[in-house]
Amino acid sequence: MKETVVSGIRPTGKLHLGNYFGAVKNFVKMQYDFNCFFFIADLHSLTTHPTPGDLHGYVKHVLVEYLACGINPEETTIYIQSDVPEVAELYLYLNMNAYMGELERSTSFKDKVRTQPDNVNAGLLTYPTLMAADILIHKAVKVPVGKDQEQHLEMTRTFGNRFNRLYNADFFPEAQAFNYSENLVKVPGLDGSGKMSKSSGEGNCIYLSDSPEVIRKKVSRAVTDGGPTEENQQKPEAIQNLFDLMKIVSPADTMKHFDDLYNSCAIRYGDFKKQLAEDMIVFNTPIREKIEDIAKDTSYLRQVAKHGALKARESAQKTIKEARELIGFRSF
């Protein structure tokens, strides 16, 4: 029997190369080896109060891009979080046994209090219990998470084990962090520092749906310096970031060519950027064309979402039925 894997993504905008190489590429491989549930976390997004139009559009973006990247709804379960009401029910049960002190100590909650002091809502405080409900509803044993989510996964184990002790049952398994790829790919942004991130602005990201013209413009504006002054000198962070991007999208001989030019102080950043942009376009084009085609097929998207909701609810309803019986919610 295949092990169960759960992962979700908040619908906050379009997917970029960082999302693809950091997560989605592995999802595509994972779906054939595990019982996978990949969901679009629209309930989580409510903590930042998106407008209804934006929320619907962002959910559609993620669904379309998941499919365009190769996630197969026949091989895995793709669903929208709000289509599975059992998640919200389990969230309520877990909240009854989560304590203020431990929720307030959550790093993500502390960060949000600093970054959005005028919107410190209860959803932010209980974010870890909703994430736990997402995982425990399918009794997942593996969860692909980054470093910033490891505390939430530890809290998921805490909540699951607490439920097990409270109701004297070996019910929820302990989910473990999971890295499917041996080599984690760091995808830097174009602004000279840090990883590719939507929060750093449009110009920092190459989106999977970006047109060739947009990619050329963004790469041409990427941060560089005055060029190397000594042979074989260490590359500054901004330059190393661009070489890291080239390593991801370009052939090895192209990478070696420009690396040799840099090490011999003969590199011309204009030529380097042009090559990087063209290689990004070659990589992006098949995915972008699929995004454009799938986005037009509303009936297919509706079918995928409905099919995913049915599969996810079949799993979720079984968990909730058993949880209700353990808690003592039984019919007379």
C-alpha positions in Angstrom: 0.0 0.0 0.0 1.4 3.4 -1.0 2.2 5.9 1.8 0.1 9.1 1.9 1.6 12.4 1.1 -0.1 15.8 1.6 1.0 19.2 0.5 -0.8 22.5 -0.1 -0.1 25.9 -1.6 -1.8 29.2 -0.7 -3.4 30.9 -3.8 -1.7 34.2 -3.5 -0.8 34.6 -7.2 0.9 33.0 -10.1 3.6 30.2 -9.7 7.2 31.1 -10.5 10.4 29.2 -11.2 11.1 29.0 -7.4 7.7 27.2 -6.8 8.3 24.9 -9.8 11.9 23.7 -8.9 11.3 23.9 -5.1 8.1 22.0 -5.0 5.9 21.3 -8.1 8.6 19.4 -10.1 8.9 17.0 -7.2 5.1 16.7 -7.0 5.0 15.5 -10.6 7.5 12.7 -9.7 5.9 11.9 -6.4 2.4 11.2 -7.8 3.4 7.9 -9.2 5.1 6.6 -6.1 2.8 7.8 -3.3 -0.9 8.3 -2.5 -0.8 12.1 -3.0 -3.2 14.8 -2.0 -2.3 18.2 -3.4 -4.6 21.0 -2.3 -5.1 24.7 -3.0 -5.3 26.3 0.5 -8.0 28.9 0.0 -9.2 28.7 3.6 -5.7 29.7 4.7 -5.7 32.7 2.4 -8.6 34.2 4.3 -6.3 35.4 7.0 -5.2 38.2 4.7 -8.8 39.1 3.6 -8.6 38.8 -0.2 -11.4 40.1 -2.3 -13.8 37.4 -3.7 -12.7 38.1 -7.3 -9.0 37.9 -6.5 -9.4 34.7 -4.4 -11.4 33.0 -7.2 -8.8 34.1 -9.8 -5.8 33.0 -7.7 -7.4 29.5 -7.1 -7.9 29.1 -10.8 -4.3 30.2 -11.5 -2.9 27.5 -9.2 -5.2 24.8 -10.5 -4.3 25.6 -14.1 -0.6 25.8 -13.4 -0.6 22.5 -11.4 -2.1 20.8 -14.4 0.2 22.5 -16.9 3.2 21.4 -15.0 2.2 17.8 -15.3 0.2 16.9 -12.1 -2.2 14.3 -13.3 -5.7 14.3 -11.7 -6.0 10.6 -12.6 -2.9 9.7 -10.7 -3.3 12.0 -7.7 -5.9 14.0 -5.8 -5.9 17.7 -6.6 -8.6 19.6 -4.7 -9.6 23.0 -3.4 -9.5 23.1 0.4 -12.9 24.7 0.8 -14.5 22.0 -1.2 -13.8 19.6 1.7 -15.9 20.8 4.7 -14.5 17.9 6.8 -11.2 19.8 7.0 -13.0 22.7 8.8 -14.7 20.2 11.2 -11.5 18.6 12.2 -9.9 22.1 12.5 -12.6 22.8 15.1 -11.9 19.6 17.1 -8.2 20.3 17.1 -8.7 23.9 18.3 -10.6 22.5 21.3 -7.3 20.9 22.4 -4.8 23.5 21.3 -3.6 26.0 23.9 -3.2 29.7 23.6 0.4 29.6 24.9 1.7 27.2 22.3 -0.2 28.9 19.4 1.2 32.3 20.5 4.7 30.9 20.4 4.4 29.9 16.8 7.1 31.7 14.8 4.7 32.4 11.9 2.2 34.0 14.3 4.9 36.3 15.8 6.0 37.2 12.2 2.4 38.1 11.2 1.9 40.2 14.3 4.9 42.3 13.2 4.0 42.5 9.5 0.2 43.0 9.8 -0.4 44.5 13.2 -3.8 45.9 12.1 -5.1 42.4 11.2 -4.1 40.0 14.0 -7.1 37.7 13.5 -8.0 34.4 15.2 -7.2 32.6 11.9 -3.6 33.7 12.2 -3.4 32.4 15.7 -4.9 29.0 14.8 -3.1 28.7 11.5 -1.1 25.7 12.9 -4.3 23.8 13.8 -5.8 24.3 10.3 -2.5 23.1 8.8 -2.7 20.1 11.1 -6.2 19.4 10.0 -5.1 19.4 6.4 -2.5 16.8 7.1 -4.4 14.6 9.7 -7.6 14.5 7.7 -5.9 12.1 5.3 -3.7 10.5 7.9 -0.6 11.5 6.0 2.8 10.1 7.0 4.9 12.3 4.7 4.7 16.1 4.2 7.1 18.0 1.8 7.9 21.2 3.8 10.6 23.8 3.8 12.5 25.0 6.9 9.9 27.7 7.6 7.2 25.0 8.0 9.0 22.5 10.2 7.6 24.1 13.4 4.1 23.7 12.0 4.7 20.0 11.3 6.0 19.5 14.8 2.8 21.1 16.1 0.8 18.8 13.9 2.4 15.8 15.6 1.7 17.4 19.0 -2.0 17.9 18.2 -2.4 14.5 16.7 -0.7 12.8 19.6 -2.7 14.8 22.1 -6.0 13.7 20.4 -4.7 10.1 20.5 -4.0 10.3 24.3 -7.2 12.2 25.1 -9.4 9.5 23.4 -7.1 6.6 24.2 -6.7 5.6 20.6 -3.9 5.0 18.1 -5.7 7.1 15.6 -3.5 9.8 13.9 0.0 8.8 12.7 3.0 11.1 13.1 3.7 12.9 9.9 7.3 13.4 9.0 9.1 16.1 6.9 9.8 14.7 3.5 12.3 15.7 0.8 11.7 13.7 -2.3 14.8 15.1 -4.1 18.3 14.4 -2.9 19.4 17.8 -4.0 17.4 20.7 -2.9 17.3 23.4 -5.6 17.7 27.0 -4.4 16.1 29.3 -6.9 17.3 32.9 -6.4 15.5 36.0 -7.4 16.6 38.7 -9.8 17.0 41.5 -7.3 20.5 40.4 -6.2 19.8 38.8 -2.9 17.6 36.0 -1.4 15.3 33.5 -3.0 12.7 34.1 -5.7 9.6 35.3 -3.9 6.4 37.1 -4.8 6.7 39.2 -1.7 9.9 40.8 -3.1 8.0 42.2 -6.1 7.0 41.3 -9.7 10.5 42.1 -11.0 12.2 39.5 -8.7 10.3 36.5 -10.2 10.1 34.7 -13.5 6.5 33.4 -13.5 5.6 30.2 -15.4 3.1 32.2 -17.4 5.5 35.1 -18.3 5.7 35.9 -22.1 9.1 36.0 -23.8 9.0 39.8 -23.9 8.4 40.0 -20.1 11.2 37.5 -19.4 13.7 39.5 -21.5 12.7 42.7 -19.8 13.0 41.3 -16.3 16.3 39.6 -16.9 17.8 42.7 -18.5 17.0 44.6 -15.3 18.6 41.9 -13.0 21.2 43.3 -10.6 24.8 43.0 -11.6 28.1 44.8 -10.8 31.0 46.4 -12.6 32.5 43.0 -13.6 35.3 40.9 -12.2 38.7 42.6 -11.6 40.8 39.4 -10.9 40.9 36.1 -12.6 39.0 33.3 -10.7 37.7 35.6 -8.1 34.7 34.7 -6.0 31.4 35.8 -7.5 29.4 38.4 -5.4 26.0 37.2 -4.3 24.1 39.0 -7.1 26.3 37.5 -9.8 26.3 34.0 -8.3 22.5 34.2 -8.2 22.4 34.7 -12.0 24.8 31.8 -12.5 22.6 29.7 -10.2 19.6 30.5 -12.4 21.6 29.6 -15.5 22.6 26.3 -14.0 18.8 25.5 -13.7 17.7 26.4 -17.2 20.7 26.3 -19.5 22.8 23.4 -21.0 26.0 22.6 -19.1 28.2 23.8 -21.9 26.5 27.2 -21.9 27.1 27.5 -18.2 30.7 26.5 -18.6 31.2 29.0 -21.4 30.1 32.0 -19.3 31.8 30.7 -16.2 35.1 30.6 -18.1 34.5 34.1 -19.4 33.9 35.4 -15.9 37.0 33.6 -14.5 39.1 35.2 -17.3 37.6 38.7 -16.7 36.2 38.6 -20.2 32.5 38.3 -19.5 30.0 40.8 -20.9 26.9 40.9 -18.7 24.7 42.0 -21.6 25.5 38.9 -23.5 25.2 36.8 -20.4 21.7 38.1 -19.6 20.5 37.7 -23.2 21.6 34.0 -23.1 20.0 33.5 -19.7 16.7 35.1 -20.9 16.6 33.0 -24.0 17.2 29.8 -22.1 14.5 30.7 -19.6 12.1 31.3 -22.5 13.0 27.8 -24.0 12.3 26.2 -20.6 9.1 28.2 -19.9 7.4 28.1 -23.3 5.9 24.6 -23.2 4.5 25.2 -19.7 3.2 28.7 -20.7 1.4 27.3 -23.8 -0.2 24.6 -21.7 -1.3 27.2 -19.1 -2.9 29.3 -21.9 -4.7 26.3 -23.4 -6.0 24.8 -20.0 -7.1 28.2 -18.7 -9.6 28.4 -21.7 -11.2 25.1 -20.9 -13.5 26.0 -18.0 -15.5 22.8 -18.3 -12.3 20.7 -17.9 -11.2 22.7 -14.8 -14.7 22.3 -13.3 -14.5 18.6 -13.9 -11.0 18.3 -12.3 -12.1 20.3 -9.2 -15.2 18.2 -8.8 -13.4 14.9 -9.3 -10.7 16.0 -6.8 -13.3 17.1 -4.2 -15.0 13.7 -4.4 -11.8 11.8 -3.9 -10.6 14.0 -1.1 -14.0 13.9 0.7 -14.0 10.1 0.5 -10.8 10.0 2.5 -11.8 12.9 4.8 -15.3 11.5 5.6 -13.8 8.2 6.8 -11.5 10.1 9.2 -14.2 12.4 10.5 -16.6 9.5 11.0 -14.0 7.7 13.1 -13.0 10.9 15.0 -16.6 11.7 15.9 -17.1 8.2 17.3 -13.9 8.5 19.4 -15.0 11.9 20.7 -18.5 10.6 21.6 -20.7 12.1 19.0 -23.0 9.1 18.4 -26.6 8.9 17.2 -29.2 7.7 19.7 
